[in-house]
């Protein structure tokens, strides 16, 4: 920086554009746990180049609704030791498909080396999932009637301020996952915030060559014990390209309200408990991937439309028509991507009908999550 004194004005700091961008990126990561969007970055660049100090900018950001929501939800400032260089920032802004990692992905073969007969890949992208990812792992450990091999691929921002679930917690489930038929776990620690769509594409690229489908598992969703079995059956027996459930149960942590959501009645293409044929996903053109990585919401809908464009009239979509939906829960209150609150507020309470169908120990643990809100 250089100090200059314009005629008739107080001393101000003259800042280069590159310095301003680095200051803004660092502030966003440290205060909001994410990189700046284009609108926010440009507005703050103008402020800094116009004479605003870095401290003044940070104080203004700490008055934002987004910052206050983070403090209210997590009780702390999302600190990070990651300092992005200008090149790293621009690479992410251009949506490069390569995910940067803090270390090599951790490969865990549970019972065979190398593992064989893997027919299904469970993709589990995590973000700020320290207090909620146990839900997904518990449901995967309780899968029933598994007579095939499956693998689990986990990707998360392994940065302290972003509340990672962490590799040690993943490893603590290996014994139970093996009993449920899991033969391989890949844990991919990411050193910077990564769009959800990028994580899905990376999981597809890392999936075993013999795997038929990728099951989209959310950190805050408890999958029914029959989900993996029925999902694979639909891909093998019915030659499905896309599988989902028409109805899903939403549990609201704050008031324990439980509602039922029907995606067909709502007019949406995508239901819950989704899975996609891997060969279809891998056939997506690179341009579709690059465009998808710019999407910050509606990622499921984007994937559905892209798969539909590839398969056209032959796109085979199947619903899980079993009662699996009665034994699964989509949780509202600690989700960082989908906004289920609108549905919770709008739909009637069905707690008395559904509660007894969910494992008692899971409900007890969910009730204890209120302390983290």
N, C-alpha and C positions, 0 to 999 in steps of 0.2 A: 504494500500500500504506500501511497505518497500523501503527504499533508500539503494542502494548498489553501490559500486564503483569498477567496473571491472578494472584490472590492465591496465594502459596505456590509459584509456578512461575517458571521462567526466562523471560526476554524472548523472545517469539515474534513472528512476522510474521503479521499478519492480512491475508489476501488475498481479493480479490473473485473471484467465480467466473469472470468474463470474463478476468481476468488469469491465473488458473490454466490456463484452456483455451489461451490464447495461448502460455504457457510450455511446456505439454505438446506442443502442435502443433509448435512450433519445435524442441523436443528430438527428437521423432520424425523430423522431416524431416532434421535435421542428423546424427543418429546412425544411423537406420535407413533413411532415404531414402523414407519413406512416411508418410501421415497415420495417426494413431492409430485403432484400431478402438474400438468402443463399450466393450468390457470393459476394455481397457487404459486408455482415457481416464478412465473413471469411477473406477477403482482409484487412479489417480495424482491425480485431483482430490481424493479423500478424503485422500490422504497429504499433499498440499500444504496443504489447508485445516486439516489436523490438526497442522501445524507443521513438516513436512519442508521443507528448503530446496531450491531449484532444483538446486544443485550435488549435494546428496545424491541427489536423484531421478535426475540424469544419471549419477552413478556407479553406481547400481543398474542402470540400463538397460545400461551398458557391461559388466555382468557377465552379461547375458542370453545365451542360446544364439543367438538371432537375430543379435545384434550380433557375436558371435564368428565366426559363419559368414560374415558380410559381410567382416570383416577377413581371415579365412582365404582367402576366395575372391578378393577384389579387392586385398588388400594395403594398403588405406587406408580412412580414415573417409570415408563418403559425404557430403562437405560440400555445402551448397547456399546460394546467396545469396538464395533465395526466402523471404520472410517473409510468411506468410499472415495476412490480417486475419481477424477473427472472422467477418465476413460471407462471405468466400471459403471459409472452412472449413465453415461451416454449409451453404453452397450445394453443396459437394461431398458432404457428409454426406447431403443430401437427394437426391443422384444426379441433379442437373440434367443434361439431355441436351446442353447447350451446352458445348463444350470451350473452355477459355480458352487463348489462345495468346500467346506472347511477341511475335510480330509477325505480319504478314499471311502466309498460306500462299504458298509459292513455287511459281509455275506455270512449267513449262518445256516449251514446244512444240518437239519435236525436229526435225521436218522439214516441217511444214505449219502455217500459221497462218490460221484455226484448224484443228486436226487433224480429220480426217474418218475415217469407216469404222472407228471403235473398237468392236470387238465384245466385248472381254473386259477386265475390270478386275482387276489384281493388287493385292490389299490386303496391305500389309506393315507391321504395327504393331511398333514396336521398344521395348524397355525394357532398359536396361543392356546394350546390344548393341555397345559399342565394339569388342570383340575378336572378335565372332562374326558380325556381320551380313554380312561379306564372303561368307560361305557362300551366303546367299540371292542376293546380287547376282551372284556368279559363275554360279550355276545359271541365273538369268534371262538372263544374257548369252549362254549357250550353248544357248538354245532353237533347235530345228531345224524346218525345213519350215514356217515361218511365212508364210502368205499372207493375213494379215489384220492389222488394226491393234489394238494393245492399249495400255493405259495402266497406269501404276504410281502408287499413292498410298501415301505413307509417312507415318506419324504416330509421333512419339517425344517423350519428355520431354527437351527440350533444356536440361537443367540440368547444370552441370559435375559435380556430385557424383554424378549418376545415370548416369555413363559413357555419354553419347550417342554414336552413330555419327557424327552431324553432317551438316549440309548439304554441306560441302565434299567429304566422302567419297562422298556420293550423287552429286554432280555429276561426280566423277571417272569414273563409269561411264556417263555419258550417250552417249558415242560408241559403245561396244559395245552398249548397250541399243538404240540406234537401229538398228544393224545387225541386231539380233534382232527388229525389227518394232515396237518401242515407239515410240509417237508423242507421248506426253505423260507428264510426271512432275509430281506435286503433292507437295511436301514441307511437312508441317504440323508446326511446332515447338510443343510443348505446355509451358506454364510450370509445371505441377504434375503430380504423379502422377495418372494417369487409368486407370480400370479397362479391361481388355481389351475387354469388351463395348461400352463407350462408343466405343472406337476403331473397332471393326467397324461400328457404326451410323454413325459419322461418315464413314467411308470410303464406305459405301453412299450416303449423302446427297451426297457429292462426285463420285460416279461419273458419267461421261458418259451423257446420256439414251439414246443408242443402244446402250450396253453391255448385253449379254445376261446375263452372269454375273460373280460376284465369286469369284476364286480366292484361297483363304486361304493365304497364304505366311508361314511362320514364319521368324524371323531365323536360327534354328539348324537349318534343314532345307535340304538340297541337293536341289532338284527335278530330276527326270530331264529330258533334252533334249526328250522328246516330251510333256511334261505339258501345256503350253498347247494344243498342237495337238489332242491327244486329248480334253482337257476340253471345248474348244469344239465338237468334233464331236459329243460326246454330248448337249450342250445343243441343238444345231441339228438333228441328224439323229434323235435319239431323244426329243427334247422333255423332257429330264431337268429335274428341279427341284433335285436334290442329286447330286453326283458325288464319289466317294471311291475309294481303293484298299483292297483287302481286306488285303493284306500290306504291312508296311513294315519297313525295315531300321533298326536302332538301333545306333549306334556309340558306345561308351563311351570317352571321351578318356583316362581315367587308365590303363586297362590294354589299350586297343585291342581290346576284345572286341566282336564283332559278333553281334547276335541278330536273329531274325525274329519278328515279332509279327503274329498273325492276329486281327483284331478280332471276327470271327464266332465262332471257337473260344472266344474270351475272353468272349463274350456281351455285347459292347458295340455300340451302334448306330453309332458313328462310327469310320471307319477313318482313314487318313491321306490327304494330298494332296486335301483337301476343296475343293469349290466349290459355290456356291449361286446359284440363279436370282435376279437382282436384283429382279425384279418381286414375287417372293414375300417377300423380305426387306423391301421397302418397304411391303408390305401389313400388316406387323406392327402391331398396335394400340399406341398410345403407352404404354398401361399395361404391356404386355409389355416394351417397351423400358426403362421405368423400373425394372421388377422385374429385368430382365436386368442392368442396370447395378449392382445390388447383389451380383451373384454374383462371387465371387473365384476359383472353380475350376469345372471342368465347363462352361465357356462353350460349347464345341462341342456338347455334349449338349443344352444349353438351346436353342441355335439349331435343332438338329435337331427337337426336340420341338415348338417353336413353329411351325416350317414345316409339320410334320406335322399340327398342329391346324388350320392354315389350309387345307391342301389335302385333308385327310381321306383318303379312299380313293384319291384321284387323285394323291397324293404320289408322284412318280416318282423312285425312287432307283436309280442305276446305279453299278456298279463299273467302274473302268478295268481291263479284262481283258487288257491288253497286258502286255509285260514291263517296263513303265516302272518298276515297283517295284524291279527289280534294279539300276537306275541312279540311285537316290536314297538319301539318308541322313538319318535323324533323329538328331541328336547329343545325347548325354547328358553333362552335366558343366558346361555353362555356360548351361543353360536356366533361366529365371527363373519360368516359369509351370507347365509340365507336369512331372510327376515320372516320369521314365523309369527311374530307378535300380531300382525294384522289378522292372521287367520285365528289366532287364539281369542282375540277380542271379538271377532265377528261370529264365530261358530258356537253352538250351545255346548254346555258342559256334559260330558258323558262319563265322569269319574266313576260313578256307581256301577256302570256296565263293564268298564274295561279294567279297572284297577286290579281285580283279582286274577286277571289273566297274565299279569306281569310278575316275574319272580319277586318274592317279598324282599329279599336282601337287596335287590337292585333298587326297588322303590325307597327303601330306607336310606340307601346311599344318595339317591337323588334328592331326597328331602334335606339331607345335610349340606347340599350344595348352596343353600340359601346364604350361608355365611360368606360365600365368595362373591355374591352379587354386589 
